[in-house]
């Protein structure tokens, strides 16, 4: 059997193309009984592929009837999607994660168990724990995770199977509500964390880094809610957000620069940066009801 071509591989930075190919082929080998290969059959793909996307084919494959867990995996994988920073100008090799969504027909516990070893090995190559989803789950959860699914819809490439995300209809009302919850919830969390932790520089810095990581998708969606298209580059997007909502972008930029290891926040300045960060979140929070 011939594996259908992996698509859009050339859209990713060359440094991670072999990683994505290797992960996709192992995933198909584990979770879909249409595809089974000896390691030698995949040799060309594992080292980076042979030419353009249409040539990413492997012959000499055999169909396997089952697997060690006895799962029915006939035609199980509907789609493998890479989303997030691996597709854009914000990718930072060795720092940025590679985010992957796997859409399957059958997603019982056995499928998760079958994937454990692959997920573990992927972490060594900065592949974040993949999202394992069914099509039904996505369609029924749009009102629960509008920000997350909007982010995937806006920046993704299908490397195998169908594109389930491109035609998602995400209600703006749900998006606005979740953005407000995220902004006000993060403001509350950071204040409470400071009271619990006190002036511990290393812990507070990690809190700031985590907060900005979680808020970047929310900031993008807020720009969309204001009728504008977010700039792809994160630094410029933060400036765009600041102009729209009359904010000072400096506290957000300082944390972003520390995350990207451009300019590190010193230990004796962490509290000041936290204070400034909270002030701008408070300012942004005051705009939520007018969206």
C-alpha positions as a Python dict, from the first residue, in 0.01 Angstrom:
ca = {
    (1, 'X'): (0, 0, 0),
    (2, 'X'): (117, 355, -75),
    (3, 'X'): (80, 619, 190),
    (4, 'X'): (-99, 933, 64),
    (5, 'X'): (145, 1225, 45),
    (6, 'X'): (212, 1429, 353),
    (7, 'X'): (104, 1780, 266),
    (8, 'X'): (249, 2127, 326),
    (9, 'X'): (580, 2006, 472),
    (10, 'X'): (766, 2283, 289),
    (11, 'X'): (559, 2542, 483),
    (12, 'X'): (764, 2475, 797),
    (13, 'X'): (1119, 2584, 883),
    (14, 'X'): (1368, 2335, 738),
    (15, 'X'): (1507, 2262, 1084),
    (16, 'X'): (1181, 2098, 1196),
    (17, 'X'): (1061, 1936, 874),
    (18, 'X'): (1226, 1599, 953),
    (19, 'X'): (1082, 1607, 1306),
    (20, 'X'): (729, 1666, 1179),
    (21, 'X'): (760, 1396, 911),
    (22, 'X'): (896, 1142, 1158),
    (23, 'X'): (622, 1212, 1412),
    (24, 'X'): (346, 1193, 1150),
    (25, 'X'): (464, 862, 1009),
    (26, 'X'): (495, 704, 1355),
    (27, 'X'): (151, 834, 1447),
    (28, 'X'): (-7, 682, 1137),
    (29, 'X'): (180, 359, 1195),
    (30, 'X'): (47, 338, 1553),
    (31, 'X'): (-309, 461, 1517),
    (32, 'X'): (-435, 374, 1170),
    (33, 'X'): (-445, 17, 1039),
    (34, 'X'): (-419, 136, 678),
    (35, 'X'): (-55, 218, 734),
    (36, 'X'): (223, -5, 859),
    (37, 'X'): (586, 23, 765),
    (38, 'X'): (924, -117, 844),
    (39, 'X'): (1170, 153, 960),
    (40, 'X'): (1368, 108, 638),
    (41, 'X'): (1059, 191, 432),
    (42, 'X'): (1052, 534, 593),
    (43, 'X'): (1422, 608, 573),
    (44, 'X'): (1394, 885, 314),
    (45, 'X'): (1114, 1059, 501),
    (46, 'X'): (1289, 1041, 835),
    (47, 'X'): (1592, 1230, 703),
    (48, 'X'): (1391, 1508, 549),
    (49, 'X'): (1198, 1378, 253),
    (50, 'X'): (1264, 1336, -118),
    (51, 'X'): (1184, 1655, -305),
    (52, 'X'): (855, 1838, -294),
    (53, 'X'): (542, 1751, -98),
    (54, 'X'): (390, 1549, -380),
    (55, 'X'): (691, 1318, -369),
    (56, 'X'): (658, 1239, 2),
    (57, 'X'): (537, 886, -64),
    (58, 'X'): (649, 551, 70),
    (59, 'X'): (599, 221, -108),
    (60, 'X'): (637, -135, 13),
    (61, 'X'): (394, -90, 301),
    (62, 'X'): (167, -360, 442),
    (63, 'X'): (-174, -319, 599),
    (64, 'X'): (-190, -435, 959),
    (65, 'X'): (-511, -590, 1090),
    (66, 'X'): (-476, -478, 1446),
    (67, 'X'): (-222, -383, 1712),
    (68, 'X'): (-94, -496, 2048),
    (69, 'X'): (-395, -347, 2228),
    (70, 'X'): (-657, -507, 2005),
    (71, 'X'): (-803, -169, 1904),
    (72, 'X'): (-1012, -138, 1589),
    (73, 'X'): (-815, 124, 1403),
    (74, 'X'): (-953, 91, 1051),
    (75, 'X'): (-923, 434, 882),
    (76, 'X'): (-893, 585, 1228),
    (77, 'X'): (-687, 900, 1162),
    (78, 'X'): (-892, 1167, 988),
    (79, 'X'): (-640, 1447, 1006),
    (80, 'X'): (-300, 1555, 1141),
    (81, 'X'): (-267, 1932, 1180),
    (82, 'X'): (26, 2149, 1283),
    (83, 'X'): (-77, 2485, 1428),
    (84, 'X'): (73, 2783, 1607),
    (85, 'X'): (416, 2941, 1593),
    (86, 'X'): (582, 2664, 1387),
    (87, 'X'): (403, 2818, 1088),
    (88, 'X'): (497, 3182, 1128),
    (89, 'X'): (760, 3443, 1194),
    (90, 'X'): (739, 3387, 1570),
    (91, 'X'): (900, 3042, 1557),
    (92, 'X'): (1218, 3035, 1765),
    (93, 'X'): (1414, 2714, 1714),
    (94, 'X'): (1489, 2535, 2039),
    (95, 'X'): (1247, 2754, 2236),
    (96, 'X'): (912, 2739, 2056),
    (97, 'X'): (703, 2424, 2079),
    (98, 'X'): (563, 2240, 1779),
    (99, 'X'): (187, 2209, 1830),
    (100, 'X'): (-2, 1922, 1668),
    (101, 'X'): (-370, 1826, 1665),
    (102, 'X'): (-473, 1471, 1578),
    (103, 'X'): (-833, 1414, 1474),
    (104, 'X'): (-947, 1053, 1493),
    (105, 'X'): (-1271, 858, 1459),
    (106, 'X'): (-1213, 644, 1766),
    (107, 'X'): (-1074, 807, 2080),
    (108, 'X'): (-1116, 564, 2363),
    (109, 'X'): (-862, 512, 2640),
    (110, 'X'): (-678, 245, 2443),
    (111, 'X'): (-591, 497, 2172),
    (112, 'X'): (-436, 724, 2433),
    (113, 'X'): (-241, 434, 2580),
    (114, 'X'): (-118, 336, 2236),
    (115, 'X'): (18, 691, 2193),
    (116, 'X'): (211, 725, 2520),
    (117, 'X'): (554, 626, 2390),
    (118, 'X'): (523, 846, 2081),
    (119, 'X'): (414, 1150, 2285),
    (120, 'X'): (708, 1099, 2521),
    (121, 'X'): (959, 1077, 2237),
    (122, 'X'): (810, 1388, 2074),
    (123, 'X'): (891, 1600, 2378),
    (124, 'X'): (1262, 1551, 2309),
    (125, 'X'): (1208, 1743, 1985),
    (126, 'X'): (991, 2021, 2133),
    (127, 'X'): (665, 1861, 2018),
    (128, 'X'): (410, 1961, 2281),
    (129, 'X'): (164, 1697, 2397),
    (130, 'X'): (-70, 1674, 2096),
    (131, 'X'): (-440, 1751, 2110),
    (132, 'X'): (-627, 1426, 2044),
    (133, 'X'): (-977, 1514, 1926),
    (134, 'X'): (-1274, 1378, 1739),
    (135, 'X'): (-1466, 1581, 1483),
    (136, 'X'): (-1778, 1558, 1698),
    (137, 'X'): (-1596, 1692, 2003),
    (138, 'X'): (-1467, 1993, 1808),
    (139, 'X'): (-1809, 2084, 1672),
    (140, 'X'): (-1974, 2047, 2014),
    (141, 'X'): (-1707, 2244, 2201),
    (142, 'X'): (-1683, 2561, 1991),
    (143, 'X'): (-1877, 2759, 2251),
    (144, 'X'): (-1657, 2626, 2532),
    (145, 'X'): (-1315, 2684, 2370),
    (146, 'X'): (-1373, 2962, 2114),
    (147, 'X'): (-1034, 3125, 2168),
    (148, 'X'): (-842, 2800, 2132),
    (149, 'X'): (-1026, 2687, 1820),
    (150, 'X'): (-1007, 3036, 1667),
    (151, 'X'): (-630, 3029, 1711),
    (152, 'X'): (-604, 2691, 1539),
    (153, 'X'): (-839, 2801, 1260),
    (154, 'X'): (-636, 3117, 1196),
    (155, 'X'): (-295, 2951, 1184),
    (156, 'X'): (-274, 2584, 1086),
    (157, 'X'): (-160, 2352, 811),
    (158, 'X'): (-296, 2005, 746),
    (159, 'X'): (-14, 1756, 687),
    (160, 'X'): (-241, 1455, 652),
    (161, 'X'): (-610, 1408, 578),
    (162, 'X'): (-894, 1658, 567),
    (163, 'X'): (-907, 2017, 692),
    (164, 'X'): (-1166, 2014, 968),
    (165, 'X'): (-1077, 2357, 1105),
    (166, 'X'): (-1102, 2586, 800),
    (167, 'X'): (-1482, 2611, 794),
    (168, 'X'): (-1549, 2628, 1168),
    (169, 'X'): (-1812, 2887, 1256),
    (170, 'X'): (-1721, 3034, 1594),
    (171, 'X'): (-1981, 3278, 1734),
    (172, 'X'): (-1827, 3616, 1822),
    (173, 'X'): (-2044, 3637, 2134),
    (174, 'X'): (-1878, 3326, 2277),
    (175, 'X'): (-1538, 3458, 2177),
    (176, 'X'): (-1592, 3792, 2351),
    (177, 'X'): (-1713, 3626, 2671),
    (178, 'X'): (-1415, 3392, 2688),
    (179, 'X'): (-1171, 3678, 2623),
    (180, 'X'): (-1325, 3872, 2911),
    (181, 'X'): (-1304, 3568, 3139),
    (182, 'X'): (-939, 3514, 3047),
    (183, 'X'): (-836, 3876, 3106),
    (184, 'X'): (-1021, 3918, 3435),
    (185, 'X'): (-933, 3567, 3551),
    (186, 'X'): (-562, 3619, 3486),
    (187, 'X'): (-574, 3951, 3669),
    (188, 'X'): (-727, 3781, 3973),
    (189, 'X'): (-488, 3486, 3957),
    (190, 'X'): (-175, 3704, 3944),
    (191, 'X'): (-287, 3916, 4238),
    (192, 'X'): (-367, 3610, 4449),
    (193, 'X'): (-44, 3440, 4351),
    (194, 'X'): (158, 3741, 4462),
    (195, 'X'): (-14, 3738, 4801),
    (196, 'X'): (53, 3366, 4838),
    (197, 'X'): (412, 3367, 4713),
    (198, 'X'): (542, 3706, 4819),
    (199, 'X'): (851, 3868, 4665),
    (200, 'X'): (1007, 3547, 4526),
    (201, 'X'): (1175, 3664, 4202),
    (202, 'X'): (1215, 3331, 4024),
    (203, 'X'): (859, 3215, 4093),
    (204, 'X'): (708, 3553, 4007),
    (205, 'X'): (900, 3566, 3679),
    (206, 'X'): (771, 3221, 3584),
    (207, 'X'): (419, 3341, 3663),
    (208, 'X'): (464, 3639, 3432),
    (209, 'X'): (602, 3420, 3152),
    (210, 'X'): (314, 3177, 3190),
    (211, 'X'): (58, 3458, 3200),
    (212, 'X'): (182, 3619, 2880),
    (213, 'X'): (194, 3282, 2702),
    (214, 'X'): (-171, 3224, 2791),
    (215, 'X'): (-276, 3579, 2703),
    (216, 'X'): (-114, 3611, 2359),
    (217, 'X'): (-398, 3417, 2188),
    (218, 'X'): (-653, 3624, 2380),
    (219, 'X'): (-485, 3948, 2270),
    (220, 'X'): (-506, 3836, 1908),
    (221, 'X'): (-875, 3759, 1939),
    (222, 'X'): (-943, 4097, 2104),
    (223, 'X'): (-790, 4268, 1801),
    (224, 'X'): (-1017, 4063, 1576),
    (225, 'X'): (-1319, 4159, 1787),
    (226, 'X'): (-1229, 4523, 1724),
    (227, 'X'): (-1252, 4459, 1350),
    (228, 'X'): (-880, 4448, 1272),
    (229, 'X'): (-648, 4174, 1154),
    (230, 'X'): (-372, 4094, 1406),
    (231, 'X'): (-16, 4144, 1292),
    (232, 'X'): (163, 3808, 1290),
    (233, 'X'): (484, 3917, 1462),
    (234, 'X'): (422, 3915, 1838),
    (235, 'X'): (607, 4237, 1923),
    (236, 'X'): (415, 4428, 1657),
    (237, 'X'): (89, 4264, 1762),
    (238, 'X'): (139, 4387, 2120),
    (239, 'X'): (190, 4737, 1983),
    (240, 'X'): (-128, 4701, 1780),
    (241, 'X'): (-318, 4591, 2092),
    (242, 'X'): (-180, 4888, 2287),
    (243, 'X'): (-290, 5136, 2021),
    (244, 'X'): (-642, 4994, 1999),
    (245, 'X'): (-701, 4986, 2375),
    (246, 'X'): (-479, 5281, 2481),
    (247, 'X'): (-234, 5066, 2676),
    (248, 'X'): (134, 5083, 2754),
    (249, 'X'): (288, 4791, 2568),
    (250, 'X'): (619, 4807, 2760),
    (251, 'X'): (524, 4562, 3043),
    (252, 'X'): (411, 4297, 2791),
    (253, 'X'): (718, 4351, 2571),
    (254, 'X'): (953, 4316, 2869),
    (255, 'X'): (810, 3972, 2950),
    (256, 'X'): (817, 3868, 2584),
    (257, 'X'): (1182, 3972, 2551),
    (258, 'X'): (1268, 3769, 2861),
    (259, 'X'): (1085, 3466, 2719),
    (260, 'X'): (1279, 3496, 2392),
    (261, 'X'): (1600, 3557, 2588),
    (262, 'X'): (1661, 3892, 2424),
    (263, 'X'): (1665, 4105, 2740),
    (264, 'X'): (1630, 3922, 3071),
    (265, 'X'): (1439, 4067, 3362),
    (266, 'X'): (1673, 4097, 3659),
    (267, 'X'): (1570, 3958, 3996),
    (268, 'X'): (1549, 4300, 4160),
    (269, 'X'): (1313, 4425, 3887),
    (270, 'X'): (1059, 4140, 3883),
    (271, 'X'): (818, 4305, 4129),
    (272, 'X'): (821, 4629, 3931),
    (273, 'X'): (744, 4440, 3610),
    (274, 'X'): (465, 4249, 3784),
    (275, 'X'): (314, 4577, 3905),
    (276, 'X'): (327, 4728, 3556),
    (277, 'X'): (188, 4410, 3401),
    (278, 'X'): (-105, 4413, 3645),
    (279, 'X'): (-175, 4780, 3577),
    (280, 'X'): (-206, 4719, 3202),
    (281, 'X'): (-424, 4414, 3253),
    (282, 'X'): (-648, 4625, 3472),
    (283, 'X'): (-668, 4890, 3199),
    (284, 'X'): (-752, 4623, 2940),
    (285, 'X'): (-1012, 4470, 3169),
    (286, 'X'): (-1198, 4801, 3184),
    (287, 'X'): (-1254, 4785, 2806),
    (288, 'X'): (-1419, 4442, 2805),
    (289, 'X'): (-1777, 4551, 2859),
    (290, 'X'): (-1760, 4786, 2561),
    (291, 'X'): (-1663, 4516, 2310),
}
